[in-house]
């Protein structure tokens, strides 16, 4: 529960500062919260920028409207494993925290999720070395304990970072992120 509260506070803080970033000293900003506390609206009258935050069960959505441009970020408790396709490590489970997905008119789609397995970092790394043949490999295990595979296709950048879990001793975390145009 505390993690959800921190997450929501973080989203509100980010959205608030994004909205205020364009404010001049003479601008006014309105903030409203519905009676259930499930929707927060921030409107900057100076430049017309709006941020809407909706909390619905296991989802939080942030919609940022700046003129005719709209960006949306969704934070989901669960993960759509189909989205990660053959990049899912066999037997890996979704780590608590879910996924993040977004859509911006200029930036395209992005997303990410953390998976966990009891296999070693070396075993998981060998799997991704075969799976992502043309990927750039950044092996920083000696300094940071992380090895990252980065692959850039025509319209998609995919990163897979592998490290020992800090919270789950004896487990390995697999962080998969992507950006699509």
N, C-alpha and C positions, 0 to 999 in steps of 0.2 A: 504494500500500500504506500509506504514512504517513497518507494521508487517512482510510483505513478504520480504522486504529488510533486516530486522534484522534476519529473519530466514535464508535467503540465506547467509548472512555474517557469521552467526553462523555455518552453514554447511561447508562453505569454511574454516573457522577457524579450526573447528574440523578435517576436512580432511587434512588440511595442517599440523597440529600438529601431527596427526597420522602418516603421511608420514615422518615427520622430526624426530619422536621419535627414529627411528633406525639409523639415520644418524651419521656417525663419522665426525670428523672435516675435514677430507679430501674428504668426499663425496660431490657430486653435485646434486642439485635438479632443475629440469626444470618445469616451470609452463607455460601452454599455454591456451589461451581463444580463442574460435572461433569468427568469425566476428559478429555473432548475439548475442554473450554473453550467449548462451544457453548451452554451453559445456565447462567445465574447466577440464584440465588434469594436474595432478601433478605426476611427475616421479622422483623417487629417484634412481639415477644411482649407488649409493654405494651398495644398497642391492636389487635393482630391484623392490622395492615396488611401486605400482601404485595406484592412487586414481583418479577416473573419476566422475565428478559431471555433471548431466544433468538436465536442467530445461525445462519443457515442459508444459506450461499452468498451470494447477493446480497440477502438480506433480514435485517433485524434487527427483532425484535418486542419491545416492552415492554408488559407487562400489569400494571396496578396494581389491586389489590383492596383496597378499604377498606370493611370491613363487607359489606353486600350490594351495593355499587356497584363496577362494574368499568369501567375505561377501557383501551383498547388503542391503541397507536401502532405503525405499521409503517413502516419506512424501506426503500424498495425501490430497487434499482439501476436498474431500468427504469421506464418510464412507460406506463400504459394510455392511449393517445391517445384511445380512444373516450370515456373519462371526461370529456375536455375538449371533445369535440364540435366545434361550429362556432366555438368560441373559439380553436382552433388557427390560428395565422397560416400562410397558404399557404407551403409550402417550409421552414418553421422546423424545426429539428432539436432533439432533446432534448439539453440540455447535460449533461455528465457530472455525476453526483450523484443522478440519479433523482428519486424523488418521496417525499412523506410523506403518509400517510393515517392517519386515526384514527377511533375510535368510542368515545364515552362515553355512558353511560346518560342523562345530563342534557344534554350538549353537542351530541349528534348527530354527524354525520360532518364531517370536514375533510380538506383535501388541498391539495397544491401541487406545482408543478414549474417548472423554469426551461427555457426554450426559447431558441434562438439563431438569428439570421438575418443575412445580409449586407446587408439593406435598412436604410435610414437610420431613425433614431428618428422623424423627421417622417413618413415613408411608413408606418411601422408604426402610428404614432399616428392617422393619417388613416383607416386600415383599422378600428381599434377605435372610433373616433368614429362611424363608420357602423354597425358591428356592434352596439355597445352604446348605442343611441339615447337611452335614458332614464337613462343612467349619470351620476353625479356625477363631474365631472372636476376633479382636483387637479393643476394644471400648475405644477410647481416646478422646471422645467428651468433657470431662471435661477439658482436657489440650489443645488439638489442634483443637477440633471441628470435628474430623474425626473418622468415624467407618469403619473398613476394614474387608471384608470377604475374606479369602484365602483358596482355595481348591486345593489339589494336587491329580490328578488322575495318572494313569499309566505313561502317557507321556506328561501330560499337567499341568501347574500351572496357575490358574486363580485368579486374585485379583479384587475385586470390592470395591472401596473406595467411601464413601458418605460423603458430607459436604455441608454446606451452601455456596452458591456462593458468592464470594467476589465482582464480578462485577455486577451481576444481582440480585439486592436486592429482597428478598422474594422468591428466587428460590433455588433449590437444584441441585448440580452437582453430577453426577455419573461417576466415572472414572473406566473404565474396561480395564484391561491389561491381557495379556496372554503370556506364553512361552510354545512352543511345541518342543519336541525332535523328 
